[in-house]
Amino acid sequence: MKEYWNIFVKELTDGDPYFLQIKGFNIRWYSVLILLGALISLIMLLKEARRVGADKDFIFNLAFWTIIIGFIGARLYYVIFKFSLFKDDLLSIFKIWKGGLAIHGGIIAGAITMYVYCKKNHFKFLKATDMAVPCLLLAQAIGRWGNFFNGEAHGVATTYFVLKNKLHLPDFIINGMYIDNKYYHPTFFYESIYCLIGFIILSILRRLKYIKRGQLTGIYLMYYSVGRFFIESLRTDSLMFMGFRVAQIVSVILFIIGLGICMIVSRKGRFEDLYNEEQSGPLNF
C-alpha cells in the first residue's frame, strides 16, 4: 500500500496525465477523476433518495440517463465553440479523455434530460434537481482535478512568490502550474475548492426543516454562477463568442434563473412544498 501511495504522490508532483499505462493501453487521470466524481455523486444521490422517501430505482434510472446525456452535452458544447480544433480531424471529437468538457453544456443537457424524464414519470422536476445539485457540486469539485493532470483550465501567468508566499499553495500544485517556463494561476483549484464549499453549504441547507422545493436548485444556480463568473476572468482558455467569454454570459443567465426560482418559491406558505416532506409515491409534475 505504501508503494502505491508513493507512486500517487510522485504523479501528483510530476503532473503525469496518465493513471495507468500498460503496453500501449493508457488511462488518463482526467477520465478516472470525472468517473470517480460521477460515481461518488450517484451513491450520495441514492442515499438522499432513501432519506427523503423517493423511489431509488427511479432516481437511479434518472441519474443514469442524466449523466450520460450530460457528458454528451458537455462535449458538444465545447466542440461547438472550439470547432476550429476539430474541423480537420472530426474523429478527435470522440477523444474526450484528452479534455474538452464544458460543465455548462452538461448542466443544460442534464437539466433537459431530467425535465423530460420527470415529466414522463410524474415526478416533481425541482424535487429531483434539489436532490441532485449538492451531488453535482461534489462531482465538479472532484472532476476539476482532471484539468490539473491535463495541464489545462489554468489562469493567467503569475510568479512562484505569489503562489507560494501569498496564496500558500501546496508544492505539487505550484509545480503542476509551471508550464512552458512560466507559473500560472491554478483556476481549476480555485473552482474545485469553491465547489466543495458549495457542496457543504447545500448539504447543510437541505437538512433545514422549512427549506422549500426548488430553493436548493435556485441557490446552486446563483452560487456556482457567481464563482464561475469571476474565476473565468482569470482563465486563458475560455470559450469565446463575439469577443465575450461564453461561460460568463451563461453564468449571468443561470444566476437570473436561479434568482427567479428563489423569488417564486419564497412566496409560498411556510409549510407549503417543503423539500423534506416525506413522499410515499410518485409526485405529480
N, C-alpha and C positions, 0 to 999 in steps of 0.2 A: 504493500500500500504506500509506503514511504517513497518507493521508487517512482510510482505513478504520480504522486504529488510533486516530486521534484521535476518530473517531466512537464507537468502542467504549469508550474511556476516559471520554468525556463521558457515555455512557449508564450506565456504572458509577457515576459521580459523581452523576448525576441520579436514579439508581434507576428509569430508564424501563423499564416492564414489557414493552415491545414490541421484538422483534428486528427486525421488518420491518413496514412499513405502506405499502401501495400501493393507493390508490383503494378504501378500504373492506376490503381484504384484509389482515388482521392476523395476525401470527405472534408469539406471546409467547416471551420468554426461557425461561419455565418449561417449555414444550414442547420447545424446542430443547435445553436442557441435560439434560433427562431422556432424550431420544432419543440425545443425544451420549453420555451415560453408558452407556446400553444398548449402543450400537454399539461403543464402545471396549472394554467388558467382553466383548462377544461375540468380538471379534478376539483378545483376550487368552485367552479360554477355548479358542478353536480352536488357538491356539499351544500352550497347555498340553496339549491333547488329543494333538497331534503329539508333544510331549516324552515323555508317559507311555505312548504307544502305543495310545491309544484311537481308535476309528474316527471320523474327522472328520465324515462325513455323519450318523452317529448323533448326535453331540454337537451339530451344527448344528440338526438337527430337534428335539432335546430342548430346546435353548436357545430356539428359535423359539416353541414352544408354551408353555414356562415363562414367557417374557417376556410374551406376550400374555395368558395367563390370570393371571399375576402382576399385571399392570396392572388387569385386571378385578377381581381380589380386593382390590387396594389401594383401588379406588374404592368397591366395595360395602361394605367395612369402614368407610370414612369415612362413607358415606351412612347406614348403619345407626345409627351413634352420633350423627349430626348430621341426622337425618331432618327435624327441625323446619325446617331451612333449605330443604328441597326439597319439602315436602308441598304447598305452594301452587303450585309450578311444577315438575312432575315432569320436564319436558324438560331442566331445568337440571342434572339428574343426569349428562347426557352432556357437559356443558361442563367437561371435565377440564383444559382449558388454563388455566382460571382458578384452578387449585389444588384441593386436596382429595384427595390420595392418601395413604393411611396405609401406611407401609412394613411394619408388622406384618401387615396384610392381604395384602400382596404376598408376604411370606415364607411365610405359611401356605398361600396358594393355590399359590404356586410349588412349595413342598415336596410338596404333594399331587400336583401335576401330574408332578413328577419321579419320585415314588414309583410312580405308575401306569405311566408311560412306561417306566421302567427295568424294572419287573417284566414288562411286556408284551414287552420286547425282551431280557430275560435279561442285564441289566447291573446290577452292584452299585450299589445306591442311594447308599450312603455314599461310594463312589468318585466318583460324579457330583457329590454335594454338596461333597466335598472340593475337587474341581476348580473348583467354581462360587463358593465363599464369598469367596475373595480378590477375585475379579472383582466380586462383589456389593458388597463394601465400597467398591471404587473407584467403582462406579456410584452408590452412596449419597453418597459424598463430592462427586461432581460434581452430582448431582441436587439436593442441598440448596441450591445456589446459585440454583435456580429460586425458592425461597422468598424469597430476598433481593429479587429483582426484583418479586415479587408483594407484598412488604411483609408477609409472614406468617411464622409459626413463630418469632416473636421472643419474648424473655423479658420479665421484669418491668421496670418503669421504673427508670432509673438516671440518672447525670449525665454530662455531657461530660468532666468531670475524671476520672471512673473509667475511661471508655472510652479516653481519650487518654493520661492520665498513669500509670494503674495497669495497664491491660491493653495499652497501646501498640498499639492497633488502627489500621489504615490509615484515612486520612480518608474514603475513599469508603464504607467500611463504617459509620463513625460517622454520616456524612451520610445514608446509607440507613436508619439506625435512628432518625432524627429524624422521628417520626410524630406528627401532631396536637400539635405543640408540646412533645413530650417525647422524651427519649432512652431507648432500650430495649436490653437485653442481646441481642446477636446470637446467639441459641442455635443458629440454623441454621449459623453459622460455627463454633461450638464443636463441633457434631456433625460437620461436614464435616472439620475437622482431625482429630478423633478417629477417624473412619472411614479417613482417609488414613493415619494412623499404623498402624491395624489392618491395612490392606492391605499395608503394608511388612512388618509383623511376620509375617503369614501367608505372604507371598511368600518370605520367608527360611526359615520353618519347613518349607514344603513341599519345600524342597531338601535337607533333612536325610535322611541315609541310612536311619535307622531310624524315621522318622515312620510311624505306623500309619494304616491306612484308618479314617476316622471321627474321628481326633483333630483335624484341621483344622475339621471341622464342629462338634465339641464346643467347641473354643476360640472359634470365631466366635460361637456362641450365648452363651457366657459373657461374652466380651469386649464385644460390642455391647450386651448386656443391662445390664451394669454401667454403661456410659457413658450409655445412654439413660435408665436409671432416675434418675440424678442430674441429667442435663440437663433431663429432663422436669419436674422440680420447679421449674425456673425459668420454664417456659413459661406463657403466659397463655391459650392457645387449645387446651388439652388436651382430648381426648375423655374424657368422664366417664361413669361408671356407678355409680349409687347413692352418689354423693359421692366416689368414688375415681377416680384417673387410670387410664384403661384401659391406657395404654402401660406404666405401672409394674407393673400386675398381670401383663400379658403378659410383661414383662421378667423378672419373678421366675420365671414358669413356664418360659420358654425357658432361663433360667440353670440351673434344676434339670435340665431335659432335657439340656442341654449337659454338665453335670457328670456326669450318669448315663452318657452316651455315653463320656466320657473314662475313667470308672472301669471300665466294662465292657471297653473296648478295651485298657486298660493291663494287664489280667490275662492277655492273650495273650502267647505267647512272643516273644522279641526279634526273630526272623526271620519271624514269622507275620503275614500280612495287611499287608504293607508297601505304603504308598501309591505309592512309586516303582518298584515291581516291574513290569517290562515285561509287557505283555499282547499276545498275538498274535491274539486274537479276542474274542467277547462273553464277559462274565463272568456266570456263573450267579448268580442273585439269592440 
